[in-house]
Amino acid sequence: MYFLDEKEVREFEIIRLIGKEKKYWPVSEISSILNYNPDAIYKALAEIELYLAKNAPNTRLITKKGIGVYLEKPDDLPLDAILEKYMTSSVAYLLMDSSFNYPHLRARQFYEQHFITKSTFYLKLKRLQDILHKSHLSMQTNPLRIAGPEIWVRECYYHLYWIVYKGRTWPFRSISREVLVYELDEFLRKVDVYVNAIEKEQLLYRLAVKYMRHAQKRYVEEMTLQDCVPPQVTQFIRNNGAALINDVPMQYQDLEEKYLTIAISNLMYPKARNSVAAELITWHRQQQTLPYRIAASFFDAFAKCYPDIIIEDNDHLWLDFINANFYGLSLPYLYVYQDVRAQADYFKAENPGLWMNLDRITMELFDSKRLKHVSAPPVYFCYKYMVLIVERFAMRKYEPQLRVALFTSQDNAILNKLKSQILRRLDLNIEISTQDIPKMVDLMVSETTTVSGNSDHVFIWNFPPTQGDWVRLEERLKGIRDGKLGMD
């Protein structure tokens, strides 16, 4: 939704929030969650009510004074469908979609077809231009088209359609999904690689964008890291994916083959056999490619933080890091990188110590004065690295250890049950004592107030613990853990 303006973003977020639960939402609660002032929310609700009346049959806002607002919709109408319709009704989306599908459409034709005034059109265009400018792209008006390096333009369109539809709808009106499915299935069969349903749909979206650009005679003419693509990879494309580039003039085929390494690397290469991965890693090491050198510098710094984690030279993890670096260096200006922070926070909450180390390392690695090469923001690499590491290694044990003393007035069977529940439910590095109070205890947990000690170290809950008790305990322990970070 990066292409929506400030007003549209506010309305989008309100619809998304109040559509999550069948309940009346007080304006004060909406204000608290979304951090908008009540006046702005009331204005947005009025606009949403008008929008739903016009664009969403059988869906409406019900407002009860002093209680809140309720989004009434048919049970068989997914919230995603309402949000999708909202995004695709925006002028910015219509502009980008038109520039993709109708390369000869001119500005005047656009705003007359969509019954938009000339002044509104240029106002919306100006904001879209500002967004695209941050991605080092621009929107030309006569005819309407996004201008810039071809691989950046394609990725811009891919993210536009994936953010809006996420595979629920096939948005490419001029391209047969069935034909692409057949070609992709043939390719996957030849290379003997399995992709799940979402990964397959992402590949189909990317291929659709590529084919549409080819139909408009738009080909890759430059690629900053073309020398970082192993010859084994381009040969792999030639041997198995000829049908994917058979409509490309000869003079563009080499770069189009290398472009495909960007389009499919994040999905395909992590699934490569270890023998293939070792061969590719060796090539990068011999050539000392930039993605490899960054990965090597990272692993050196990582080893200093976690010396007992051994990563061998031919470990598949090297290839995963090289590919993440290749993507972030090849496509440095994607606007969607701004959304990575929210995804990163999901992992950061469970591994704050790891995040702190990775954040420091990536900030140093991708410092513009040191790298001398434009790249995606460090948070992108920090997030990618964290996902790869957490998937591979049990990192919880490296987080600050929490020493908990657990007591109960119930019998030992209940005590042991509570202990196992805490360890199972809370994704924290916890050591629980049930016999005595450790000398350096962080928290004493009990359902009885007879537990003695500093009240700052005592947590009283119910027996059996309620859902609220579990939430409070997790928040309390996370607060203690976060306070320990950097204290070693």
ZIQUI-V295681 format. One record per run of one state. SS is the DSSP state (helix for helix, strand for strand, loop for the rest). FROM is the first residue (numbers start at 1). TO is the last residue. If there is no record, write none. Layout:
SS:FROM:TO  SS:FROM:TO
//
This chain:
loop:1:5  helix:6:18  loop:19:24  strand:25:25  loop:26:26  helix:27:34  loop:35:37  helix:38:55  loop:56:59  strand:60:64  loop:65:67  strand:68:72  loop:73:78  helix:79:88  loop:89:90  helix:91:101  loop:102:105  strand:106:106  helix:107:113  loop:114:117  helix:118:134  loop:135:137  strand:138:142  loop:143:143  strand:144:147  loop:148:149  helix:150:165  loop:166:176  helix:177:191  loop:192:196  helix:197:215  loop:216:225  helix:226:228  loop:229:230  helix:231:240  loop:241:241  helix:242:244  loop:245:249  helix:250:271  loop:272:273  helix:274:287  loop:288:289  helix:290:305  loop:306:315  helix:316:330  loop:331:334  helix:335:348  loop:349:351  helix:352:365  loop:366:367  helix:368:371  loop:372:377  helix:378:392  loop:393:395  helix:396:398  loop:399:401  strand:402:406  loop:407:411  helix:412:425  loop:426:429  strand:430:433  loop:434:442  strand:443:446  loop:447:454  helix:455:457  strand:458:460  loop:461:466  helix:467:484  loop:485:488
//
